[in-house]
């Protein structure tokens, strides 16, 4: 399996309002720059590089793996979307994801959860997209991802059998936290958008293909009100 020296790029967001969440420039201008940063001390604000919850949020202490299961391990759900789910689906305005439907068992604290199709064979399973009502709920959900695996303290990228915990950047600005680890012989990437109160999960047994897909800005969100 190939070794990724660094995970580059990140997920972009399309502007659909005058107050942006992130700017979708159509292409990444910083594609050759490192897209992730090593985990550091907890700091408030957009420059944080520490994964997991802030001072008012703690990760689950149970040894049980409570992270969301395989993003699409449940049968396709054809029921009508709830108001919250439709609101989340309406915010997915560009990228590689489409034809979203209700997702089951997305983890605790979510306000809406969707499984969405990808336009090609990567990821192997339908990615999971979830939204939250508060930043504390988002942090707690990501903390559950972080608590389910270990990563080297000096890890600066994820790839061939290497786990990573940290933050990810778009156009040089810290956008959210990033969990990247191997689970059941698949590389799992869970990433968040702090300002948008949204997170996503994708998995594939082909690490190189998944990382290439992730760097293509597959999930792009409008800045519209949730």
C-alpha positions in Angstrom: 0.0 0.0 0.0 1.5 3.4 -0.9 2.9 5.7 1.8 1.5 9.2 2.0 4.2 11.7 3.2 1.6 14.3 3.9 -2.1 14.8 3.6 -2.6 17.8 1.4 -5.4 20.0 0.4 -8.7 19.9 2.1 -12.4 20.2 1.7 -13.7 23.4 0.1 -17.0 25.1 0.6 -19.2 27.0 -1.9 -20.5 30.4 -1.0 -24.3 30.6 -1.1 -24.6 33.8 1.0 -22.8 37.0 1.7 -21.4 35.7 5.0 -19.1 32.8 4.0 -18.3 29.6 5.9 -15.4 29.0 3.5 -14.6 30.1 0.0 -14.8 27.7 -2.9 -12.3 29.0 -5.4 -13.0 26.3 -7.9 -9.6 24.8 -7.4 -7.1 24.5 -4.6 -4.3 27.1 -4.7 -2.5 25.4 -1.9 -2.5 21.9 -3.1 1.2 21.5 -2.7 1.2 22.7 0.9 0.6 20.5 4.0 -3.1 20.4 4.7 -3.0 19.1 8.2 -1.3 20.2 11.4 0.1 18.2 14.3 -2.2 18.2 17.3 -1.3 20.8 19.9 -2.7 22.4 23.1 -6.4 23.3 23.1 -7.0 26.8 22.0 -10.3 28.6 21.3 -10.9 30.2 18.0 -10.1 29.4 14.4 -6.4 28.8 14.9 -6.8 25.7 17.1 -5.0 22.6 16.1 -6.1 20.4 19.0 -8.6 17.6 18.2 -11.5 16.8 20.4 -13.6 18.9 22.8 -13.0 22.2 24.5 -13.0 22.7 28.2 -16.7 22.1 28.6 -16.8 18.8 26.7 -15.2 15.5 27.6 -14.7 12.3 25.5 -16.6 9.2 26.5 -14.7 7.2 29.1 -16.1 3.9 28.1 -13.7 1.3 26.5 -16.5 0.4 24.1 -16.0 1.7 20.6 -18.9 4.1 20.2 -17.8 5.8 17.0 -20.2 5.6 14.1 -20.2 2.3 12.3 -19.3 1.8 8.7 -20.8 5.0 7.1 -23.2 3.0 5.0 -23.5 -0.4 6.7 -27.3 -0.1 7.1 -29.8 -0.7 4.3 -30.7 2.2 2.0 -33.4 4.2 3.8 -36.0 5.5 1.4 -38.2 7.3 3.9 -38.9 11.0 3.5 -36.3 13.2 4.9 -37.1 15.0 8.1 -36.9 18.8 8.2 -33.5 18.8 9.7 -32.2 16.2 7.2 -33.6 18.2 4.3 -32.0 21.3 5.6 -28.6 19.5 5.7 -29.1 18.1 2.2 -29.9 21.6 0.9 -26.5 22.8 2.3 -24.6 20.3 0.2 -24.4 22.4 -3.0 -21.4 21.1 -4.8 -18.6 18.6 -4.8 -18.8 14.8 -5.3 -21.8 13.9 -3.1 -25.4 13.6 -4.3 -28.6 11.6 -3.8 -28.5 11.8 0.0 -30.9 9.8 2.1 -31.5 9.3 5.8 -28.7 7.6 7.8 -29.1 5.4 10.8 -26.9 5.1 13.9 -24.7 8.2 13.2 -23.6 8.6 16.8 -24.9 10.7 19.6 -25.5 14.4 19.6 -26.3 14.8 15.9 -29.3 16.9 14.7 -29.4 15.3 11.2 -27.5 12.5 9.4 -27.3 11.5 5.8 -25.6 8.9 3.6 -24.7 10.3 0.2 -23.6 8.7 -3.0 -20.3 9.5 -4.6 -19.9 9.9 -8.3 -17.2 7.2 -8.6 -16.3 4.0 -6.9 -14.4 5.8 -4.1 -15.2 5.8 -1.2 -16.0 2.1 -1.0 -19.1 2.9 1.1 -21.5 5.9 1.0 -20.0 8.8 3.0 -21.8 9.9 6.1 -22.6 13.6 6.6 -23.9 14.8 10.0 -24.9 18.2 11.4 -25.1 19.5 15.0 -26.9 22.2 16.9 -23.9 23.3 19.0 -20.2 23.3 18.8 -20.0 21.2 22.0 -22.0 18.5 20.3 -19.7 18.6 17.3 -16.6 18.4 19.5 -18.0 15.5 21.5 -18.8 13.6 18.3 -15.3 14.1 17.0 -13.8 13.3 20.4 -15.5 9.9 20.1 -13.7 9.3 16.8 -10.4 10.3 18.4 -10.9 8.1 21.4 -11.3 5.0 19.3 -7.7 4.8 18.2 -4.1 5.8 18.9 -1.8 7.9 16.8 2.0 8.6 17.1 2.8 11.9 18.7 5.0 12.9 15.8 2.5 11.9 13.1 2.1 14.7 10.5 0.1 12.7 7.9 -2.0 9.6 7.5 -1.5 6.9 4.9 0.1 3.5 4.8 -0.7 2.0 8.2 -0.2 5.4 10.0 -2.9 7.1 12.1 -3.3 10.8 12.6 -5.1 13.2 14.9 -5.1 16.9 14.3 -6.7 19.7 12.3 -7.0 20.4 8.7 -6.7 23.6 6.7 -8.3 25.2 3.7 -6.3 27.9 2.0 -4.1 28.1 5.0 -6.9 28.6 7.5 -7.8 25.9 10.1 -11.2 24.7 9.1 -11.9 21.8 11.5 -10.4 18.7 13.1 -9.3 15.5 11.3 -9.3 11.9 12.4 -7.5 9.6 10.1 -7.0 5.9 11.0 -7.3 2.3 10.0 -10.4 0.4 11.1 -11.3 -3.1 9.9 -8.7 -3.0 7.1 -10.1 0.3 5.8 -8.7 3.8 6.1 -11.3 5.9 7.8 -11.3 9.7 7.5 -13.6 11.8 9.7 -13.4 15.6 9.4 -15.3 18.5 10.7 -16.3 22.1 9.7 -16.2 24.0 12.9 -18.1 27.1 11.8 -20.7 25.1 9.8 -21.3 22.6 12.7 -21.0 19.7 10.2 -18.8 16.6 10.1 -18.4 13.8 7.6 -16.9 10.2 7.5 -15.6 8.2 4.5 -13.9 4.8 4.3 -12.1 2.7 1.8 -9.6 -0.1 1.8 -7.5 1.8 -0.9 -5.8 4.5 1.1 -4.3 6.2 -1.9 -7.6 6.4 -3.7 -9.5 7.7 -0.6 -7.0 10.4 0.1 -7.0 11.5 -3.5 -10.8 11.7 -3.3 -10.7 13.6 0.0 -8.3 16.2 -1.5 -10.7 16.8 -4.4 -13.1 18.8 -2.1 -15.9 16.2 -2.2 -18.1 17.9 0.3 -18.9 21.6 -0.3 -21.4 23.5 1.8 -23.3 26.7 1.3 -23.2 29.4 4.0 -27.0 29.3 4.3 -28.6 29.2 7.7 -29.0 25.5 8.9 
